[in-house]
Amino acid sequence: MQKDGDASVAPNQPWTQDGTALVSPLAPFPDLVPRTLPLDNRPAGTDTIRRRTYPQGLVIVQTGHEPTSSSATLPIKSSSGTSVQITSDTYVDWPDGFVIWFLTV
């Protein structure tokens, strides 16, 4: 999967726990307004991230590969559609985690 940008991500709990994170996209990403998004710590696998479940997006951190610092720069995959398909390859390409960012339509 190709990234659409990068973001500074600061979780509101340890990386190893599900919760939320402040996500601040970095220029030249087209939407630089920070969002607080759900953070899901999960094992690698295939899944469909749906806009109806995560209206603004989702931070996914791979179990066992959590960042070691209190914040991290993670890749963003953006979509103006209704869902984003992730596969186990996504976790290989971005082992520390990634952001699914639903664009305003």
C-alpha positions in Angstrom: 0.0 0.0 0.0 1.3 3.5 -0.9 1.2 6.2 1.8 -0.4 9.6 1.1 1.7 11.4 3.7 3.0 11.3 7.3 1.6 12.4 10.7 2.9 13.0 14.1 0.9 10.6 16.4 0.8 11.0 20.2 -1.2 8.4 22.0 -3.3 9.3 25.1 -2.4 6.0 26.8 0.5 3.6 26.3 1.0 2.4 22.7 0.2 -1.2 23.9 -3.4 -0.2 24.9 -6.4 0.6 22.8 -7.6 4.2 23.2 -7.1 7.4 21.3 -4.3 9.5 19.8 -3.8 13.0 18.7 -2.9 12.8 15.0 -1.2 15.9 13.4 -0.6 15.5 9.6 2.6 16.9 8.3 2.9 19.0 5.2 2.5 18.5 2.3 -0.5 16.4 3.3 -3.6 18.3 2.1 -5.5 18.4 5.5 -3.3 19.7 8.3 -6.0 20.1 10.9 -5.2 17.7 13.8 -7.7 15.1 14.9 -8.1 12.9 17.9 -8.6 9.4 16.4 -9.3 6.0 17.9 -6.1 3.9 18.4 -6.3 0.2 18.0 -3.4 -2.1 19.0 -3.9 -5.3 17.0 -2.1 -8.3 15.4 -1.3 -8.2 11.7 -4.0 -9.4 9.4 -6.5 -8.5 6.8 -9.4 -6.1 7.6 -11.7 -3.5 6.1 -11.7 -0.2 7.9 -15.1 1.4 7.3 -16.0 5.1 7.5 -19.3 4.3 9.2 -17.3 2.7 12.1 -14.5 5.2 12.2 -15.9 8.4 10.6 -12.7 10.4 10.8 -10.2 7.5 10.7 -8.2 5.1 12.8 -4.6 4.7 14.1 -3.4 1.1 13.9 -0.4 -0.1 15.9 0.8 -3.7 15.4 1.0 -5.7 18.6 4.6 -6.4 19.4 5.9 -3.6 17.2 4.8 -0.5 19.2 6.9 2.7 18.9 9.3 3.1 21.8 8.9 6.9 22.1 6.0 8.9 23.5 5.1 10.0 20.0 6.0 8.8 16.6 5.8 9.8 12.9 3.6 7.3 11.1 2.4 7.0 7.5 -1.1 8.1 6.5 -3.3 6.3 4.0 -6.2 8.7 3.1 -9.5 7.9 1.5 -12.6 9.8 0.3 -14.4 6.5 0.0 -16.4 4.4 2.4 -13.6 2.0 3.4 -9.9 1.1 3.2 -8.8 -2.5 2.8 -5.7 -3.5 4.8 -3.8 -6.7 4.4 -0.9 -8.4 6.3 1.4 -6.7 3.7 0.4 -3.4 5.2 1.9 -4.4 8.5 5.1 -5.5 6.8 5.4 -2.2 4.9 4.6 -0.1 8.0 5.5 -2.3 11.0 5.3 0.5 13.7 1.8 1.5 12.8 -0.1 3.7 10.4 -3.1 6.1 10.1 -6.2 5.6 8.1 -7.5 9.1 7.4 -11.0 9.6 5.9 -11.1 12.9 3.9 -14.0 15.2 4.3 -16.4 14.7 1.4 
